[in-house]
Amino acid sequence: MAAPSTLATLAQLRGMRLTYALMAEARRFKDVIALGRGDPDFDTPAHIVSAARDAMENAAGERPPIEGMPALRQAIADRVWTYNGIRVDSDREVVVTNGGQEALFLMVVASLGEGDGLIVPDPSYNTYLDALRFVRGEQVMVSTYARESYRVDPARVRAVIDQHPHAKALLMISPGNPSAGVIAPDDVRALVQLAAEHNLTILADDIYDLFLYDDAVHLSPQSLPDGAPRTLTLNALSKAFAMTGWRAGWVVGPANLMAKVRDAKAAISGGTSVVTQYAALAALTGPQESVDQMRETLARRRRIVTGAMDEMGLVYGVPQGGQFIFADASSLGIGSLELCLRAIEEEQVLVAPGLSFGDQWADHIRVTFLQPEDVLAEAMERLKRVVARIRRG
């Protein structure tokens, strides 16, 4: 049983602070299987590492433009056209960033100010709220539900817009985090139409766009005629190329908005590391087989986790993309934070409490499938034992 003092202390935390505190708690135990953070467990492909090594030896003295090396910006423009149907001018409509984290911050800073509302499907990646606090904006929540696989319903979004005339932007993360839901193409079209009707900027997060399962289809808002002049789209290489920590990402969008993104980038961090940029160029222009292999591996792992959730009797939204599952554990009769602590202490498994994503998700857990299949299967057996003990007691 989790110590009351530990539970009380952790219950005061939210967002990444809670995630890191649980990781610290897990370090007290041996042989912990971590299913909490979203960092890929795959190796960065060798040709990317080789490009970085070459850059360190031959290009370390280069000072690229604030917006990124021209060759990389062109590669990004080619990528978003090929995979997302987004057409951008590499000279004026692409900015290379220090990963997706900086990209999302730049999008918020460039499009919102004090008192402006950002319409956010709930649950959502909590760093957007952190960025919104920085500009003194307001988060306007739109409810989604596990029974609908966390569908972003345009009718609910319209109702929220009608109630919040100060809303200036709409966030669209697809596949979502932590929901793993994919916004269906018809819903994307309806949401873009709503944004056009109400003159909203769209902040689109496509970071998991290459990891889709079953018959899920990803449609980028910026690829639509009404979306192109009002959408900022981010992506990064951390997931698809196992480059977490390399800090390689980008924002693309219309020139008027991208001028603001570039100015914010110049003020905040300057140009992204030249070594990272050469590595990113190799990732985008080199062999792509590793991405397909990762996708196939994640699909197999997903079945292990969903099967275990079914056996435990937990309700969840079917993960249509990404690398995690968001499950409702309310049937266990304890809060998810206590469940997570018991999983660490009793069976040495680390999963993330829904509380990290807001008080309204205190009964949910997020489980990543970023461990080898045998390790993941063992983690699920451990978690099933914890759940069985809770149900008995």
N, C-alpha and C positions, 0 to 999 in steps of 0.2 A: 504494500500500500504506500502511495506517495506521502511523504511527510507533509503535514498541513502547512508548515512554514514555507517549504519549497513551493507548494501549490499556490499559496497566497502571494508569494513574491512574484512568481511567473505570471500570475493572473493580472498583474498590473501592467504588463507589457503588451505591445501590439506590433504588428508588422514585422520587419526584419529583426528588430530588437528581440522579439520573442523567439524567432527562429534561431538566432545566434545563441540565445540563452539556453535553449533546449540542446543545441549542439554541444555547448559547454557542459551541460549536465550529462550528456551521453559519454563524454570523454572520461568520466569517472569509472566507466565499466570497460571490460575487455570484450573483444569480438562483437562489437556493435555493428549491425547491418544498417546502414544509413539510407533511408528512403524519404528524406526530408527536403533537401535542396534540389534544384533543377539543373545540376551540373552534370553533363554527359560523362559516362565512365569509359568512353571510347578514346583511343589514341588519336591525336591529330595526325592526319595523313602525312606520310614521309616527304612528299614533294613540297608540302607547305613548310615543314620544318627546314628543309634544304634551302628554300627560297629565303627564309629568314636568316639562316646562317650566311648565305651569300651576301645579303644586304648588310649584315653586321660587318663583314669583311671589306665590302666594296662601296657601300652607299651610306655609311653611318654619318658622314658629314653633310649629306644633302638636307636641305631645308624646304620641304614641300609647301605649296600654298595652304592657306588656312582651310580651304574647302577640300583639299586632298590632291594627290598627284593626278595629272590629266589622264594618264593611262588607266588608273584605277577608277576614276569617275566614269570613263567610257565603258569600262567593264561592268560597272554597276548599272549604267544606263542600258547596256545590252542585256544584262540579267533580268532587270525588271520588265523589259519588253518581252523577252522570251518566256519567262515564267508567269508574269503577272499581267501582261497586256498593257503596261504603263509606258507611255512614250514621254521621255524627258530629254531636255537639252543638257548634255554632260557639262557644258561650260557654266550654265546659270542655275541649273535645277537639281544639282546633286551636291551633298556635303558629306564627307567621310567623318565618322565620329569615333570616339573612344568607346566602342561597343554600343549595345542597345540601351544601356542605362543612360548614357549621355544623350543618345538620340531622343529618348522619350522626354528627357528634361528640356532639351532644346525645342522640341515641338510644343510643349506646354508654354515655355517662356515666350515663344514667337507668336503664339495665338491667343493667349489669355492674359488678363490683367486683374487688378484688384476689383473684387465684386462680381467678376464674370463667372458664369456657371459652366461646368463641364459635365455633360450627361454621361454617366458611367454605368454600364451594365454590371449588376452585382450578383456574384462575387467578381472581383477584378484584381489585377496585379497591384499590390499596395503602393508601389513606388510612384504611381501616377498621383496618388493622394499626397505623397511627400512633396512632389514637384508643385502641385496645386497650392499647397500651403505656402510655398516659397513666394508665389506671385499673389498670394492673398485672394485666390479664387475660391469658388464653392463647388463641392462635389454634389451633383444631383443624381440620385440613385434610381436605377430602373431594376425592378425585381426580376429574377429568373429562378427557375425551379428544377430540382433534380429530376422530377417525373417527366419533364419536357427536355431532358438533356441540356438544361440551361439555355434554352432557345432565347435569343434576343427578339422579342415580339414587337414588331413595328407599331402595333396598336398601343402597347404600353408606353413605348417611347413617345408617340404622339401625345398621349395624355400627360406625360411628364413635361413635354415642351409647352403645352397649353397652360400648365400650372406654374411654369418658371420662365417668364418672359426675359429674364436676364441671362438665360442660357446662350452661350456664344459658340460652343463646340460640342461635338459628339465623338466619344471614344468607341472605336470598333477594333477589338482584339479577336482575331480569328486565325487559327484555333486559339481558344481562350486559355487564360491562366488565372485561377486554378481549375476552371470548369472543364477544360479539354473539349468544349463544345465548338462546333464550326457553324458560323452564320450561313444559312442556306442562301444560294444565289438569289432567289426571289425576295428573301428578306433583305439582302444587301441592296438590291434595287429599290425596294420600298424605303429603306433607311436613307439612301442617297437622295431620293426624291423629297423626303421630309427635310433633310438638311438644306436642299436647294430652296424649298418653299420658305424656310425660316432663316435663310442666310447664315447657316451654321458652318463653321470650319469642321472638317472631319479629321480626326487623328487616328490613323490606321496603323495597327501593329501586326505585321505579317511574319513575325519571327519564326513561327512554326509552320509556315506555308508549305514546306516540303514533306512534312510528316502528317499524312492523312491516312485514315483507315476505312476499310469497307468501301462504301460508295460515296463518301464525303467529297465535296467539291469546294475548293477555295476560289472566291471571286474577290479581287481587290477593288475597293470603292473607287480608287483613282483611275481605274481602267474604264469607268463609265463616263459618258459625255458630261453629265451633271456633276460627277465627282471630280473630274480632272482639275477644274479651276479652284477647288476649295479643299483639296485633300493633301495632307502631309502624311507620308508613309515611311515607317521605319522598318529596318531589318538589320540583322547581324549574322555573323558567321559562327557564333558561339555554339549554337545547337547543331546545325546541319553539318558543320565541319569539325565538331568537337574542339572548338577554340575558345572555350571559356577561359578568361584570364589574358587572352591575347588582346582583347579590347579592340575589336574590329567590327564596325557597323556603319550605317548610313541613314540619312534622311533624303527623300526625294519629294518634289512637289512643285507647284507653280512658282515662277520666278519672283513674284511679289512677296510671297511668304518665305521663300528660300533666302531672300536677301536678309530677312530678319533672323533666320536660323544661322546664317553665316556670321552676322554681326554678334549674335550671342555666343557662338562658338569661339570667335576671336577673343571675346572678353573673358570667357570662362577658362579655356584651356589651350587656345592656339591650335596649331596643326597636330594631327595625330602622328604618333611615332612612325618614322620612315620605315623602320624594320617591320612593324605591323602592317604597313601599307603594302610592302612588297609581298609579305605573306598572304595578305588578302587578295592581291592580284593573282598569285599562284592558285589560290583556292578557286577563284571565279573562272579562271581561264584554263586550268589544268584538268586532270581526270576527275570525273564525277561519280565513279563507281562506288566510292565509299559512302556517299549519301544514300544510294539505293540499298546498300548493305545495312546501314544503320536503320533505315525505315523498315526493312524486313525483320531485323532483329527486334526492334521495338514492337512491331505487330505481334510477334510471338510472345514477348514478355507481357504485353497487354492482356493476352488471353490467360496467362497465369494469374494476374491480379484480379481480373474480373471474375474468374472462376472461384477464387478465394473469397471475394466479396459476396458472391452468391451463396457459398457454403456458410458464411458467417451471418447471412440474413441481413446485410446492410444495403440500404437503398443508395443508388448512385446514378449520376448521369453517364450515359454510355460515352466513353472517351472517343471522340471522332477524330481527334488529332492531338499533337503534342506528345507529352511523355509522362502523364500523371492521371490520376483519377481522384475525383472529389466526391466523398461518400458521406451520407447522413448516418451518424452513429447514435442518434437520439434513442433508438430502441434499447440501448444498453442501460439507460437510466442514470448515466453519469456524464459529466461534461467531457468534451473531447480533450481538454488539457490534462485532466486526470487520467484519461485513457492513454494519452501519449506518454505521460510519466510512468504509468504502470508498464507500458510496453518496453520502455527503456530499462526499468529496474527489474522486472520479472523475466524478460526474455531478450533483452538487449537488441531491440528493434527501434529505430528512430523514424517516426512519421511526424508530419506537421499538423498542428491543430488548426481547425478553421478559424479560431479566435485571431489568428494572424491576419485574417482578411476582414475582420470586423466582428463586433459583438453579436451580430445577427447570425453568425455562422459558428457559434460556440459549440454546437453539437456535431460539427462536421470534421472530417480529417482529409488531408491531401496526402496521397501516397504516390511517390514517383516510381517508375519502373526503370531505374538507371543502375541496375546491377546485373551481372551475368545470370543466365537463366537458373542455374542450380542454386546460386546464392539467393536469388529472388524467391524461388520456391521454398527454400528454407526459411526465409523471412516471413512468408505467408503462413507457414506451419506454426511458427512462433506466435504470430499475431492471432491466429485462430485459437491457440491455447489461452492467450490472455482473454479473448472475448468469451471463450467457454467458461473460464473461471468467473468472469463478471456476471454472466447470465446465471450461473449456479448460485452466486452469493448475494 
